[in-house]
């Protein structure tokens, strides 16, 4: 009688009590699914700030002492090519905009109008009485009313940070809907092609939907108590969809092979499946969660909410893979067979022959693949990053229209003023003089004084708020101004975000690499294998980022993908996307090397381990990679620029990792190294638990 490990027995228990397991998931998914549609409207478009930074302290002081006229205030731009600010029609538009502001309780009365030198443009500003999340929602509420004031003679547009995020959310929602419409049918087609039966192809979709809907419901409940970034939904949906299908595909593929061996004993097939593929899925899921948890080290609320949201969605999908999926497995897996349906063999003759071809020239394949990946990664030597500029919005969006009008009428720095907060103990006049004398400053407005004696000086730079020059100006002012003076405003907030991301990137990357190595060592019981898994992941990650730099920083993909190049990658890309790409790469690492470990335990032959691993996992790796690539590239085509960056970089990473690293480089290196690949020092062996994949 065959014996099983914990996961094997757990899977068999789930199948034995399948009605209870299935009904529990139905109740969970339906109950939480009722809340899922409300999630999008409850998410925040703000939260891009650095906890403990000078810019955040400056904003909070301005909100408390200067009527809320901080970086989160609402701005209306009124412009006419023919009329000037003293024209009655122009004045009527200004009055109408003021009337709209008066209907919104989240905004203060307007400050005195600021008129451009030529008199054709006026800036109206209202302070925010609420937090950044509510400021964005206030902008959403008044946006249509402001936009409707425009006519053939006068343009009226809502701009500023809350308006930017309000418009970004709207554009992002449109892109997400397009992506979803494309993703599900493309995924279904790939699964049908991979499995050859409608029943087997439907299980991954069912599993992913249950996990994703449940996690969305939980996320909505969380928004009742704290803010979550709008990006949480984007990343959680994309990641859960890709990984959920991945996990289900590997488990279902392994079950079909096990059922082919014991067609009359479904319980044994389930036990074997969960002891092998289920164990690999568990370690893969833990690796993903560890990689995402490292992002929590970055003190940026948007980052932390995105990481937490993705961890929650991956956790639900992983739980469904280890409980719901075993309950659903059965002999009906091969029903509704299509003409190309195979009988379910676990070992693929094609991939076995492919492994034998690699063995003949293993060193050449290893060197050639490594050289190609390093070549693709070479653009990283000149990588540039920066916070998203206004160009991520379409040209007809109000926030961008207003921004461009401010830049053309008040100078390039007009849309992003510097706000300098001066404590009562320091002379505001002296600070104003230092600011005015600083190269790069175009104008300095008279200081405003609060009730407790603090002063606020507003300055306009000569350069665009998104430029490197404006960011450097923030550092210059902080060096030259007395201690205690706070430099804030949109430019300073972006500067602090960029600096924090740069500073924390090495820490996060180091933590991810170290924890990834430890987990691989724990799971696969081999030092070289664990180290190689981490290093090979770095190769695919580096190559994907190199392609991303060419596509976005150098603008090679601007025309085909329909975006305006910023001349750099978004600042959060290196850190955030690294964690995501590394997590996905580890997915395939665990699946392939767990299979290699299984074969090595059975045969003690390193060549058989390499060939057997590729023969048994080549087909599901290709199918899983195809699904992931389709999901990520779909978001790259339909999403906003940051989503395009993520979709292209992650999709490219999967493409390179699956087809070059896992299917060529890893088998080639295993052939070259031989038995030494599975060496484990005795002192480590005594510490590690005995984990086996053979069955």
C-alpha positions in Angstrom: 0.0 0.0 0.0 1.4 3.4 -1.0 2.2 5.9 1.7 1.8 9.6 1.4 3.3 12.7 3.0 1.3 15.5 4.7 0.2 17.2 1.5 -0.7 13.9 -0.1 -2.9 13.0 2.8 -4.3 16.5 3.0 -5.3 16.3 -0.7 -6.9 12.9 -0.3 -8.8 14.3 2.7 -10.0 17.2 0.6 -11.3 14.8 -2.0 -12.9 12.5 0.6 -14.8 15.5 1.9 -15.2 17.2 -1.4 -18.8 18.3 -1.0 -18.0 20.1 2.2 -14.8 21.7 0.7 -16.6 22.7 -2.5 -19.6 24.2 -0.6 -17.3 26.1 1.7 -15.6 27.7 -1.3 -19.0 28.4 -3.0 -20.2 30.2 0.2 -17.0 32.1 0.5 -16.8 33.1 -3.1 -20.4 34.1 -3.4 -20.4 36.0 -0.1 -17.2 37.9 -0.8 -18.0 38.1 -4.5 -21.0 40.2 -3.6 -18.6 42.8 -2.3 -16.0 42.5 -5.0 -17.6 44.9 -7.5 -17.5 47.6 -4.9 -13.8 47.4 -4.5 -12.8 49.7 -7.4 -14.8 52.6 -6.2 -13.4 52.2 -2.7 -9.7 52.4 -3.7 -7.5 55.5 -3.5 -5.6 57.2 -6.3 -3.3 58.9 -4.0 -1.0 57.5 -1.2 2.2 58.3 -3.1 4.2 59.8 -0.2 7.1 58.9 1.9 6.3 58.4 5.6 8.6 60.6 7.7 9.8 62.7 4.8 10.3 66.5 4.8 7.8 66.9 1.9 5.1 65.0 3.8 5.8 67.1 7.0 5.5 70.3 4.8 2.2 69.2 3.4 0.7 68.3 6.8 1.8 71.7 8.1 0.3 73.6 5.2 -3.0 71.6 5.6 -3.2 72.5 9.3 -2.0 76.1 9.3 -2.5 77.5 5.7 -6.0 76.5 4.8 -5.2 73.3 3.0 -3.5 74.9 0.1 -1.0 72.1 -0.2 0.0 69.9 -3.1 -3.4 68.2 -2.7 -5.4 71.4 -3.4 -7.7 71.7 -6.4 -6.7 74.0 -9.3 -8.8 75.3 -12.2 -7.3 76.9 -15.2 -9.3 79.3 -17.3 -7.8 80.2 -20.6 -8.8 82.0 -23.8 -6.7 82.8 -26.9 -8.8 85.9 -27.7 -10.2 87.1 -24.4 -8.4 88.4 -21.3 -9.2 88.0 -17.7 -11.1 91.3 -17.4 -13.5 90.3 -20.2 -17.1 89.7 -18.9 -17.4 86.3 -20.6 -14.0 85.3 -19.1 -15.1 86.6 -15.7 -18.3 84.6 -15.9 -16.4 81.4 -16.5 -14.3 82.2 -13.4 -17.4 82.8 -11.3 -19.0 79.6 -12.6 -15.9 77.6 -11.6 -16.0 79.2 -8.1 -19.6 78.2 -7.8 -18.7 74.6 -8.6 -16.1 74.6 -5.9 -18.6 76.0 -3.4 -20.8 72.9 -3.9 -18.0 70.6 -2.7 -17.6 70.5 1.0 -14.1 69.0 0.8 -12.7 72.2 -0.7 -12.1 75.6 0.8 -13.2 78.9 -0.8 -11.0 79.9 -3.7 -7.8 81.9 -3.1 -7.4 85.2 -5.1 -7.0 84.5 -8.8 -3.5 84.4 -10.3 -3.3 86.0 -13.8 -0.6 85.3 -16.3 1.5 88.2 -17.7 -0.4 88.2 -21.0 -3.8 88.2 -19.2 -5.1 85.2 -21.2 -4.8 82.6 -18.4 -6.0 82.5 -14.8 -5.3 80.0 -12.2 -7.9 79.4 -9.4 -7.0 77.4 -6.4 -9.1 75.9 -3.6 -7.5 74.2 -0.6 -8.3 70.7 0.5 -10.1 70.0 3.8 -9.7 66.3 3.6 -7.0 63.6 3.2 -5.4 62.9 -0.2 -7.8 60.0 -0.9 -10.9 62.1 -0.3 -9.3 64.9 -2.3 -9.1 62.6 -5.3 -12.8 61.7 -4.8 -13.7 65.4 -4.5 -11.9 66.0 -7.8 -13.9 63.2 -9.4 -17.1 64.7 -8.2 -16.5 68.2 -9.6 -14.5 67.2 -12.7 -17.5 66.9 -15.1 -19.0 70.2 -13.9 -15.8 72.0 -14.5 -15.2 70.5 -17.9 -18.7 71.4 -19.1 -17.8 75.1 -18.6 -15.5 75.0 -21.7 -16.7 76.4 -25.0 -15.3 77.6 -28.3 -13.9 80.8 -26.7 -12.8 79.8 -23.2 -11.2 76.6 -22.0 -11.8 75.6 -18.4 -9.9 72.6 -17.0 -9.4 71.0 -13.5 -5.8 70.1 -12.8 -3.5 69.6 -9.8 -2.5 66.3 -8.1 -6.0 65.1 -7.1 -7.3 65.8 -10.7 -4.3 64.0 -12.1 -5.1 60.9 -10.0 -8.9 61.2 -10.8 -8.2 61.3 -14.5 -5.5 58.5 -14.2 -8.1 56.3 -12.4 -10.6 56.8 -15.2 -8.0 56.0 -17.9 -6.8 53.1 -15.9 -10.3 51.7 -15.5 -10.8 51.9 -19.3 -7.6 50.0 -19.8 -8.4 47.4 -17.2 -11.8 46.7 -18.8 -10.1 46.2 -22.2 -7.5 44.0 -20.7 -10.1 41.8 -18.9 -12.1 41.4 -22.1 -9.0 40.1 -23.9 -7.4 38.1 -21.0 -10.1 35.6 -20.2 -10.9 34.3 -23.7 -7.2 34.2 -24.7 -6.4 32.3 -21.5 -9.2 29.9 -22.1 -8.0 29.2 -25.7 -4.4 28.5 -24.4 -5.7 26.1 -21.8 -7.8 24.2 -24.2 -4.9 23.9 -26.6 -2.6 22.7 -23.7 -5.0 20.2 -22.2 -7.1 19.0 -25.2 -10.2 18.6 -23.0 -12.7 21.2 -21.9 -13.1 19.8 -18.4 -9.3 20.0 -17.7 -9.1 23.5 -19.2 -12.0 24.8 -17.1 -10.5 23.9 -13.7 -7.7 26.5 -13.7 -10.2 29.2 -14.7 -12.6 28.1 -12.0 -9.9 27.9 -9.3 -8.5 31.4 -10.2 -12.0 33.0 -10.3 -12.8 31.6 -6.8 -9.5 32.8 -5.3 -9.6 36.2 -7.0 -13.2 37.0 -6.2 -12.7 36.0 -2.6 -9.6 38.2 -2.2 -11.3 41.2 -3.8 -14.1 40.9 -1.3 -11.7 40.9 1.6 -9.8 43.8 0.1 -13.1 45.8 0.0 -13.7 45.1 3.7 -10.1 46.3 4.4 -10.9 49.6 2.7 -13.6 50.2 5.3 -10.8 50.6 7.8 -7.8 51.9 5.9 -6.9 53.3 2.5 -5.7 51.0 -0.3 -4.1 52.2 -3.5 -6.0 51.8 -6.9 -2.9 49.9 -8.0 -3.8 47.2 -5.5 -6.6 46.0 -7.7 -4.5 46.1 -10.9 -1.6 44.2 -9.5 -3.7 41.8 -7.5 -5.9 40.9 -10.4 -3.0 40.5 -12.9 -0.9 38.5 -10.4 -3.6 36.3 -9.1 -4.9 35.5 -12.6 -1.4 34.5 -13.8 -0.3 32.5 -10.8 -3.6 30.9 -10.1 -3.7 29.4 -13.6 -0.1 28.5 -13.2 -0.7 26.5 -10.0 -3.8 24.8 -11.3 -2.2 23.9 -14.6 0.8 22.1 -12.9 -1.5 20.3 -10.5 -4.0 19.2 -13.1 -1.2 18.1 -15.5 0.4 16.0 -12.8 -3.0 14.5 -11.8 -3.7 13.5 -15.4 -0.3 11.7 -15.5 -0.9 10.0 -12.1 -4.5 9.0 -13.2 -3.1 7.5 -16.4 -0.9 5.3 -14.2 -3.7 4.3 -11.7 -6.9 4.8 -13.7 -9.0 2.9 -11.1 -7.6 4.6 -8.0 -8.4 8.3 -8.0 -7.4 8.8 -4.3 -3.9 7.5 -5.0 -3.6 9.7 -8.1 -4.6 12.7 -5.9 -2.2 11.7 -3.2 0.7 11.4 -5.6 -0.2 14.7 -7.3 -0.3 16.7 -4.1 2.9 15.1 -2.8 4.8 16.1 -5.9 3.1 19.0 -7.9 1.2 20.2 -4.8 4.4 20.4 -2.8 6.1 22.4 -5.6 3.1 24.7 -5.7 3.3 25.2 -2.0 7.0 26.2 -2.1 6.4 28.3 -5.1 3.6 30.2 -3.4 5.7 30.7 -0.3 8.5 32.1 -2.5 6.1 34.5 -4.1 4.8 35.7 -0.7 8.4 36.1 0.6 9.3 38.2 -2.4 6.3 40.4 -2.1 6.8 40.8 1.7 10.1 42.5 1.1 8.3 45.4 -0.5 6.8 46.2 2.9 10.2 47.5 3.8 9.5 50.6 1.7 7.8 53.3 3.7 5.4 54.4 0.9 1.7 53.7 1.7 0.9 52.9 -2.0 3.7 50.3 -2.2 2.7 48.7 1.0 -1.0 48.4 0.1 -0.1 47.0 -3.3 2.2 44.4 -1.8 -0.4 43.5 0.9 -3.1 43.2 -1.7 -1.1 41.0 -3.9 -0.1 38.8 -1.0 -3.7 38.4 0.0 -4.8 37.5 -3.5 -1.9 35.0 -4.0 -2.7 33.5 -0.5 -6.3 32.9 -1.5 -5.3 31.4 -4.9 -2.7 29.2 -3.2 -5.3 28.0 -0.6 -7.7 27.2 -3.4 -5.1 25.2 -5.2 -4.3 23.1 -2.2 -7.9 22.6 -1.0 -10.6 23.3 -3.7 -8.6 21.8 -6.6 -8.0 18.4 -5.0 -11.7 18.2 -4.2 -12.5 18.9 -7.8 -10.1 16.3 -9.3 -11.6 13.1 -10.6 -12.0 10.8 -13.5 -14.1 13.4 -15.3 -10.9 15.4 -15.9 -10.6 14.0 -19.5 -14.2 14.6 -20.5 -15.2 16.6 -23.5 -12.0 15.6 -25.3 -11.0 17.5 -28.4 -9.3 16.0 -31.5 -5.8 16.7 -30.2 -6.5 15.2 -26.7 -3.7 13.0 -25.4 -4.2 10.1 -23.1 -2.6 12.0 -20.2 0.9 10.7 -20.1 3.0 12.6 -17.6 6.2 12.2 -19.6 6.5 14.0 -22.9 8.6 12.1 -25.6 9.2 15.4 -27.4 10.7 17.2 -24.4 12.7 14.0 -23.5 14.3 14.1 -27.0 14.8 17.9 -26.6 16.8 17.2 -23.3 18.9 14.7 -25.1 19.9 17.2 -27.8 20.9 19.7 -25.1 23.0 17.0 -23.4 25.1 16.5 -26.5 26.3 20.2 -26.5 25.4 21.2 -22.9 28.4 23.6 -22.4 27.7 25.4 -25.7 24.0 25.8 -24.8 24.8 27.1 -21.4 27.4 29.6 -22.6 25.3 30.8 -25.6 22.1 31.3 -23.5 24.0 33.2 -20.8 25.7 35.4 -23.3 22.3 36.2 -25.0 20.7 37.1 -21.6 23.7 39.3 -20.6 23.4 41.1 -24.0 19.7 41.8 -23.4 20.5 43.1 -19.9 23.3 45.5 -21.2 20.9 48.5 -21.5 20.7 48.5 -17.7 24.2 50.1 -17.6 22.5 53.3 -18.6 19.2 52.9 -16.9 17.3 56.1 -15.9 14.3 56.4 -13.6 11.9 59.1 -12.6 8.4 59.6 -11.2 5.5 59.6 -13.8 5.0 62.8 -15.6 1.8 64.3 -17.0 2.5 62.6 -20.3 1.1 59.3 -18.8 -2.4 60.9 -19.4 -3.9 61.3 -22.8 -3.7 64.9 -24.2 -7.5 65.5 -24.0 -7.8 64.7 -20.3 -8.6 67.8 -18.2 -5.7 67.4 -15.8 -3.2 67.4 -18.7 -5.0 70.2 -20.6 -4.8 72.4 -17.4 -1.2 71.4 -16.8 -0.1 72.3 -20.3 -1.9 75.7 -20.1 -0.2 76.5 -16.8 3.2 75.5 -18.2 2.8 77.7 -21.3 1.3 80.7 -19.5 3.2 80.7 -16.1 6.5 79.0 -17.3 7.6 75.3 -17.2 7.6 75.2 -13.4 4.1 76.7 -13.1 2.2 73.4 -12.7 4.4 72.2 -9.8 5.3 75.1 -7.3 7.8 74.6 -4.5 6.2 75.2 -1.1 8.7 76.2 1.6 7.5 76.1 5.2 9.4 78.3 7.7 9.1 77.9 11.5 8.5 81.1 13.6 12.1 81.1 14.8 13.5 81.7 11.3 13.2 84.9 9.3 10.8 84.4 6.3 12.4 87.4 4.5 15.9 85.9 4.7 14.6 82.5 3.5 12.8 84.2 0.6 16.1 86.0 -0.4 18.0 82.7 -0.4 15.4 81.0 -2.5 15.2 83.9 -5.0 19.0 83.8 -5.4 19.1 80.1 -6.1 19.8 79.2 -9.7 16.8 77.5 -11.3 14.2 79.7 -9.5 12.0 81.8 -11.8 9.8 83.5 -9.2 9.2 83.8 -5.5 5.8 85.0 -4.1 5.5 87.0 -0.9 5.4 85.0 2.3 2.2 84.1 4.0 2.0 83.9 7.8 -0.1 81.5 9.8 -1.7 82.2 13.2 1.1 80.6 15.1 3.9 82.5 13.3 4.9 80.0 10.7 5.5 81.2 7.1 4.8 79.8 3.7 6.9 80.8 0.7 5.8 79.6 -2.8 8.4 79.5 -5.5 8.3 78.6 -9.2 11.2 76.8 -10.9 12.4 77.4 -14.4 12.1 73.8 -15.4 9.3 71.2 -15.7 8.3 69.6 -12.4 9.1 66.1 -13.7 12.6 67.1 -14.9 15.9 66.0 -13.2 16.8 69.7 -12.9 13.7 70.4 -10.7 14.4 67.4 -8.6 18.0 68.5 -8.1 16.7 72.0 -7.2 14.9 70.5 -4.2 18.2 69.0 -2.9 20.0 72.4 -3.5 17.4 74.3 -1.5 17.5 71.8 1.4 21.3 72.2 1.6 21.2 76.0 1.5 18.2 76.7 3.7 18.5 76.7 7.5 17.7 73.6 9.5 14.1 73.3 10.3 12.9 74.8 7.0 10.8 72.3 5.1 10.8 72.1 1.3 7.5 70.6 0.0 5.2 70.7 -2.9 4.6 68.3 -5.8 8.2 68.4 -7.0 9.6 67.8 -3.5 7.2 64.9 -2.9 8.3 63.2 -6.2 11.9 63.9 -5.3 11.5 62.2 -1.9 9.7 59.2 -3.5 12.4 58.8 -6.1 15.2 59.0 -3.4 13.5 56.6 -1.1 13.0 54.1 -3.9 16.7 54.3 -4.9 17.8 54.0 -1.3 15.6 51.0 -0.5 16.1 49.1 -3.8 19.4 47.4 -2.7 17.9 46.4 0.6 14.7 44.9 -0.9 16.6 43.2 -3.7 19.1 41.8 -1.2 16.3 40.5 1.1 14.5 38.9 -1.8 17.7 37.1 -3.0 18.7 35.9 0.4 15.2 34.6 1.3 14.9 33.0 -2.1 18.2 31.2 -1.7 17.2 30.0 1.8 13.8 28.7 0.6 15.3 26.9 -2.4 17.9 25.3 -0.1 15.1 24.3 2.3 12.9 22.8 -0.5 15.5 21.2 -2.8 18.3 20.3 -0.3 21.2 21.3 -2.6 23.5 24.3 -2.3 24.4 24.6 -5.9 20.9 24.2 -7.1 19.7 26.9 -4.7 22.4 29.3 -5.7 22.0 28.6 -9.4 18.2 29.1 -9.1 18.8 32.6 -7.7 21.5 33.5 -10.2 19.5 32.3 -13.2 16.5 34.3 -12.0 18.8 37.4 -11.9 19.7 36.7 -15.5 16.1 36.6 -16.7 15.2 39.6 -14.5 18.1 41.7 -15.9 17.3 40.8 -19.5 13.7 41.7 -19.0 14.6 45.1 -17.6 17.1 45.6 -20.4 14.3 45.1 -22.9 12.1 47.4 -20.8 14.7 50.1 -20.9 14.9 49.9 -24.7 11.1 50.0 -25.0 10.3 52.8 -22.6 13.4 54.8 -21.7 14.7 54.8 -25.3 11.2 54.8 -26.7 11.6 51.9 -29.1 8.0 50.7 -28.4 6.4 54.1 -28.2 4.9 53.9 -31.7 3.7 50.3 -31.7 2.3 50.4 -28.2 0.9 53.9 -28.4 2.5 55.8 -25.6 4.6 58.9 -25.2 8.1 58.1 -23.9 9.2 59.9 -20.7 12.9 59.2 -21.4 13.1 56.9 -18.4 11.5 54.1 -16.5 9.1 54.9 -13.7 11.0 55.1 -10.4 9.2 52.2 -8.8 9.9 49.8 -11.7 13.4 48.5 -10.6 12.4 47.8 -7.0 8.7 46.8 -7.4 8.9 44.9 -10.7 12.1 43.2 -9.5 10.2 41.6 -6.7 7.3 40.6 -9.0 9.6 39.2 -11.8 11.8 37.4 -9.3 8.7 35.8 -7.7 7.4 34.7 -11.1 10.8 33.3 -12.1 11.0 31.4 -8.9 7.7 29.8 -9.9 9.3 28.0 -12.8 12.5 27.4 -10.9 10.6 25.4 -8.2 8.5 23.5 -10.7 11.4 22.4 -12.8 14.0 21.7 -10.1 11.4 20.0 -7.9 10.9 17.6 -10.7 14.6 17.2 -11.2 14.9 16.5 -7.5 12.2 13.9 -7.7 14.0 12.0 -10.5 17.4 12.3 -8.8 15.9 10.8 -5.6 14.6 7.9 -7.6 17.6 7.2 -9.9 20.6 8.9 -8.3 21.5 9.7 -11.9 22.1 13.4 -12.6 21.6 13.0 -16.3 18.3 11.2 -15.8 17.3 13.9 -13.4 17.9 16.6 -16.0 16.1 14.7 -18.8 13.3 13.5 -16.6 12.6 17.0 -15.3 12.4 18.5 -18.8 10.3 15.6 -20.1 7.8 15.9 -17.3 7.5 19.6 -16.9 8.3 21.0 -20.4 4.8 20.8 -21.6 3.1 22.4 -18.5 5.9 25.1 -18.3 5.2 26.1 -21.9 1.4 26.2 -21.3 1.8 28.1 -18.0 4.2 30.5 -19.6 1.9 31.0 -22.6 -0.9 32.0 -20.2 1.3 34.4 -18.2 2.7 36.0 -21.3 -0.8 36.4 -22.7 -2.1 38.0 -19.4 0.9 40.4 -19.0 1.1 41.4 -22.7 -2.7 42.0 -22.7 -2.3 44.5 -19.9 0.7 46.0 -21.7 -1.4 46.7 -24.7 -4.5 48.0 -23.0 -3.2 49.7 -19.9 -1.8 53.1 -18.9 2.0 53.8 -19.3 3.0 52.3 -15.9 0.8 49.3 -16.6 2.4 49.0 -20.1 5.8 49.0 -18.4 4.8 46.3 -15.9 3.0 44.2 -18.6 5.9 44.3 -21.0 8.6 43.7 -18.5 6.8 40.9 -16.7 5.7 39.3 -19.9 9.2 39.5 -21.3 10.6 38.1 -18.1 8.3 35.1 -18.3 9.1 34.6 -22.0 12.9 34.6 -21.4 12.7 32.7 -18.1 10.5 29.9 -19.5 11.9 29.4 -22.9 15.6 30.2 -22.4 16.4 29.7 -18.7 14.2 26.8 -17.7 14.0 24.9 -20.9 17.6 25.4 -22.1 20.0 26.9 -19.5 19.0 24.9 -16.4 19.1 21.5 -18.1 22.4 22.4 -19.8 24.0 23.4 -16.5 22.6 20.3 -14.8 24.3 18.2 -17.4 27.6 20.0 -17.1 27.8 20.0 -13.3 26.5 16.4 -12.8 26.1 15.0 -9.4 27.8 18.0 -7.8 24.7 19.9 -8.4 22.9 18.0 -5.7 25.7 18.2 -3.1 24.6 19.2 0.4 27.2 19.6 3.3 26.5 17.4 6.2 26.3 20.2 8.7 23.4 21.8 6.7 21.8 18.4 6.1 21.6 17.9 9.9 19.7 21.3 10.2 17.3 21.0 7.3 14.1 18.9 7.5 14.0 15.8 5.3 11.9 17.0 2.3 11.4 14.6 -0.6 9.6 14.8 -3.9 9.9 11.2 -5.1 6.9 8.9 -5.0 
